[in-house]
Amino acid sequence: MSATKVVVKGGGENLYEIAESSGWFYARKVSVGIINTRKDIGKAKTFDQALSIIKSHSGKAIEKVG
């Protein structure tokens, strides 16, 4: 399962990803460190809905996808 990186505006904890599996798009928060950890924050039926989940979770606009 490959994931698409999503960066939201602002500094600090601004990295997310969207991964597709079995017709669902999973939005995840990525905590960067020695070992990157991922936390599921929601799932959606479309990529755009998954982006909306990330916007809601972060409270910030999307800066970069890909």
C-alpha positions as CSV (number, residue, x, y, z in Angstrom):
1,M,0.0,0.0,0.0
2,S,1.6,3.3,-1.1
3,A,0.9,6.6,0.6
4,T,0.6,10.1,-0.7
5,K,2.4,12.7,1.5
6,V,0.3,15.8,2.5
7,V,1.9,18.9,4.1
8,V,-0.3,21.5,5.8
9,K,0.7,25.1,6.2
10,G,2.7,26.2,9.3
11,G,5.7,24.7,11.0
12,G,6.1,21.9,13.4
13,E,3.8,18.9,13.2
14,N,2.6,19.4,9.7
15,L,3.0,16.0,7.9
16,Y,0.1,13.8,7.0
17,E,-0.4,11.0,4.5
18,I,-3.3,9.4,2.6
19,A,-3.1,5.6,1.8
20,E,-5.7,3.7,-0.2
21,S,-6.7,0.2,0.6
22,S,-9.7,-1.9,-0.5
23,G,-11.5,1.2,-1.8
24,W,-11.0,3.3,1.3
25,F,-8.7,6.3,1.7
26,Y,-7.1,6.4,5.1
27,A,-5.9,9.8,6.5
28,R,-3.0,9.5,8.9
29,K,-1.0,11.9,11.0
30,V,2.8,11.2,10.7
31,S,5.0,12.0,13.7
32,V,8.6,12.3,12.4
33,G,11.4,11.1,14.6
34,I,14.0,8.4,14.7
35,I,11.2,6.0,13.9
36,N,8.2,7.6,12.1
37,T,4.9,6.8,13.7
38,R,1.5,7.0,12.0
39,K,-1.9,7.5,13.6
40,D,-5.1,6.9,11.7
41,I,-7.3,10.0,12.0
42,G,-10.1,8.9,9.6
43,K,-11.2,7.1,6.5
44,A,-13.2,8.2,3.4
45,K,-14.5,6.9,0.1
46,T,-12.7,9.6,-2.0
47,F,-9.3,11.2,-1.9
48,D,-10.8,14.7,-1.6
49,Q,-12.8,13.6,1.4
50,A,-9.6,12.3,3.0
51,L,-8.0,15.7,2.4
52,S,-10.9,17.3,4.1
53,I,-10.3,15.1,7.2
54,I,-6.7,16.3,7.3
55,K,-7.8,19.9,7.0
56,S,-10.2,19.5,9.9
57,H,-7.7,17.6,12.0
58,S,-4.9,20.1,11.5
59,G,-7.0,23.3,11.5
60,K,-4.8,24.5,8.7
61,A,-4.9,24.7,4.8
62,I,-3.2,22.2,2.6
63,E,0.2,23.4,1.4
64,K,1.5,20.5,-0.7
65,V,0.2,17.1,-1.9
66,G,2.6,14.5,-3.3
